[in-house]
Amino acid sequence: MITLTSVEAQSRFGELIDRSQREPIQVTRRGRAVAYVVSEHDMQELVAVRKRREEAADWYACYKEKVAALPDASALTDDDVTRLVHELR
């Protein structure tokens, strides 16, 4: 990854945009990363990953609620276990 200072990024903005099409660019100020410049394609991938992560978190929250609502395992009969297995499929 290429790193530029904020001053370099300002003075070489056109080059920064062109290079970001090939790889992400890190922009620093006073030695600390403050921004990244990425291509449209890379940004779409990042947004898609975020969306999938949120969907997975929502699914897990629902699953966790279902599991919490299940009866205590020590009180289950064989028929209860069979019914639960078929419900989860």
C-alpha positions as CSV (number, residue, x, y, z in Angstrom):
1,M,0.0,0.0,0.0
2,I,1.3,3.4,-0.9
3,T,1.4,6.1,1.8
4,L,1.3,9.8,1.2
5,T,1.2,12.7,3.5
6,S,-1.9,15.0,3.3
7,V,0.2,17.7,1.7
8,E,1.5,15.3,-0.9
9,A,-2.1,14.1,-1.5
10,Q,-3.3,17.6,-2.1
11,S,-0.5,18.5,-4.5
12,R,-0.7,15.2,-6.4
13,F,-4.4,14.6,-6.3
14,G,-4.8,13.6,-9.9
15,E,-2.0,11.0,-9.5
16,L,-3.6,9.9,-6.2
17,I,-6.9,9.2,-7.9
18,D,-5.2,7.3,-10.8
19,R,-3.1,5.1,-8.5
20,S,-6.0,4.3,-6.3
21,Q,-7.5,2.4,-9.2
22,R,-4.7,-0.1,-8.8
23,E,-4.2,-0.2,-5.0
24,P,-5.5,1.6,-1.9
25,I,-3.6,4.7,-0.9
26,Q,-3.1,5.6,2.8
27,V,-3.1,9.3,3.6
28,T,-1.3,10.4,6.8
29,R,-1.1,13.6,8.8
30,R,1.6,14.1,11.4
31,G,2.6,10.5,11.0
32,R,-0.9,9.0,11.7
33,A,-3.2,7.5,9.1
34,V,-6.2,9.8,8.6
35,A,-7.8,8.5,5.4
36,Y,-7.7,5.9,2.6
37,V,-8.4,6.4,-1.0
38,V,-9.8,3.4,-2.8
39,S,-11.3,2.6,-6.2
40,E,-15.0,2.4,-6.7
41,H,-14.7,-1.4,-7.2
42,D,-12.9,-1.8,-3.8
43,M,-15.5,0.4,-2.1
44,Q,-18.3,-1.8,-3.5
45,E,-16.6,-4.9,-2.2
46,L,-16.2,-3.3,1.3
47,V,-19.9,-2.3,1.3
48,A,-20.9,-5.8,0.3
49,V,-18.7,-7.3,3.1
50,R,-20.3,-5.0,5.6
51,K,-23.8,-5.9,4.5
52,R,-23.0,-9.7,4.7
53,R,-21.5,-9.2,8.2
54,E,-24.7,-7.3,9.3
55,E,-26.9,-10.1,7.9
56,A,-24.8,-12.7,9.6
57,A,-25.0,-10.8,12.9
58,D,-28.8,-10.5,12.5
59,W,-29.1,-14.2,11.7
60,Y,-27.0,-15.1,14.8
61,A,-29.1,-12.9,17.1
62,C,-32.3,-14.7,15.9
63,Y,-30.7,-18.1,16.3
64,K,-29.5,-17.2,19.8
65,E,-33.0,-16.2,20.8
66,K,-34.4,-19.5,19.4
67,V,-31.8,-21.5,21.4
68,A,-32.5,-19.5,24.5
69,A,-36.2,-20.3,24.2
70,L,-35.5,-24.1,24.1
71,P,-36.3,-26.1,27.2
72,D,-33.6,-27.3,29.6
73,A,-31.8,-30.2,27.9
74,S,-32.0,-32.4,31.0
75,A,-35.8,-32.3,30.8
76,L,-36.1,-33.3,27.1
77,T,-37.4,-36.6,26.1
78,D,-36.2,-38.5,23.0
79,D,-39.4,-37.4,21.2
80,D,-38.6,-33.7,22.1
81,V,-35.1,-34.0,20.7
82,T,-36.3,-35.6,17.5
83,R,-38.9,-32.8,17.1
84,L,-36.4,-30.1,17.7
85,V,-33.9,-31.6,15.2
86,H,-36.6,-31.7,12.5
87,E,-37.6,-28.0,13.3
88,L,-34.0,-26.8,12.8
89,R,-33.6,-28.5,9.5
